[in-house]
Amino acid sequence: MTRQLVAAGLVVDDLFAPTQVVVGRRISPWELAGMWEFPGGKVFEGEAPEVAVERELMEELGCAVHLGSELRNPGGGAWPINDALEMRLWWVTPLTGIDAVIPEHGPSHDEIIWADAARLGTLSWVPADHHVAQVVANHLR
């Protein structure tokens, strides 16, 4: 069975020496409400995942981004979410720089924050992003 692809963005303050990343607290569905995640969403049929990242970040954060490298799963391939979904993630920075206005909330999140490595370890993560958050924290300076 082929899994549906999800594309997400790791919005950081600096692509080469990141110190913080943008995360959002989910509003729904009820079983994920109140948990934190990296912004992103499903890739449409025929859409390149890199294009999906840019589209999703514009929808969720109102932010155009510069696409950096992909954060690959250490186990190879995409990051598994469940039996039906898998995720690919890219490091990105706002095109307008670190001073870009990141909203306090959005259509999918009741809170959106910049988080450093220490803060990432204190958040309650959606199951799909828990391991990713640990890997991301290790990349932050």
C-alpha positions, 0 to 999 in steps of 0.5 A, spaced: 500 500 500 502 506 498 502 512 503 499 519 502 505 524 502 505 529 507 510 535 506 512 539 512 517 545 513 522 546 519 522 554 519 528 556 522 532 563 523 538 561 519 539 555 515 546 554 516 546 555 524 539 554 526 538 556 533 530 556 533 524 553 529 517 555 528 512 550 531 504 550 532 499 547 537 494 543 533 487 545 534 484 539 531 482 533 530 480 532 537 485 526 538 491 531 536 488 538 539 493 541 544 499 537 541 505 540 537 507 539 530 511 542 525 507 546 520 505 542 513 500 538 510 498 533 505 501 533 498 496 534 492 496 529 486 501 531 481 504 536 486 512 536 488 513 535 495 517 542 495 512 546 492 507 543 497 511 545 503 511 552 500 504 552 499 502 549 506 507 554 509 503 560 506 497 557 508 498 556 515 503 561 517 502 567 511 509 566 510 513 565 503 520 561 504 526 559 502 527 552 501 533 549 504 535 541 504 531 536 506 531 533 513 532 525 511 530 520 516 536 516 519 532 510 517 532 512 510 526 514 506 520 518 508 518 519 516 513 514 517 506 517 520 502 511 520 500 506 516 497 511 511 501 517 511 509 518 511 512 525 511 518 529 508 521 535 511 525 541 509 529 546 512 526 553 510 527 560 512 522 566 511 524 570 505 523 576 509 528 574 514 528 572 521 524 578 522 518 576 518 511 576 522 510 569 524 502 569 526 501 567 534 495 563 531 493 560 524 487 556 521 490 549 524 494 552 530 491 556 536 498 558 538 505 558 534 511 559 537 519 560 535 522 554 540 529 553 541 532 546 543 531 546 550 523 548 549 522 543 544 524 538 549 518 540 554 513 540 548 507 535 548 508 532 540 503 529 535 506 522 535 508 523 528 513 529 530 516 526 536 522 523 534 523 528 528 523 534 534 529 530 537 533 530 531 531 537 530 533 539 537 540 536 536 541 540 529 539 547 533 545 551 536 
